[in-house]
């Protein structure tokens, strides 16, 4: 049991992939490297998928892309109002990034979202989007006024949400992916042959997809709450 504990603690660490020889050495963790691979794959897929778009007689790949874009625009409009499609590119990109980061374990790589630093950065980006949109569409005075809705008495609670919302996004994603990673590592230690396969399908694919959807849905919901008066 002690050996399992030691091995599990080793797997939970975020190893340094390499060090950049600048300013005394800048360590680059493995989660950052895997994130670069994910971003590179997304950029390559976007470049290849959009290089031969046609106005007439589009092929099946283009029709699938158009259906995905239409679905995303409809989703943002239904949940965020008339300004929702303005946020569709960000939400679509971040959903694909999180999805690939969550399911990349099936390729033998460590999910970057297992690293608290990665999920914290995603949550901070969403917080900037949430409150940036609030001030963009309501102005400085209107944006500040939103913190006193539905009544001024709730001002302290609304101000606490500035921290609570990104913290909830961060810890929900981090906790679920870390928990799934721990369970998969324990299963691999106990039965390294065929048994982990169905569990990998669930934790890496199904649960990873669900967590990506939840993160994007909550971000859209919070942004929609901040700009709902402008519908």
Secondary structure, 3 states (H helix, E strand, C coil): CHHHHHHHHHHHCCCEEEEECCCCCEEEEHHHHHHHHHHHHHHHHHHHHCCCCCCCCCCHHHHHHHHHHHHHHHHHHHHHCCCHHHHHHHHHHHHHHHHHHHHHHHHCCCCHHHCHHHHHHHHHHHHHHHHHHHHHHHHHHHHHHHHHCCCHHHHHHHHHHHHHHHHHHHHHHHHHHHHHHHHHHHHHHHCCCCCHHHHHHHHHHHHHHHHHHHHHHHHHHHHHHHHHHHC
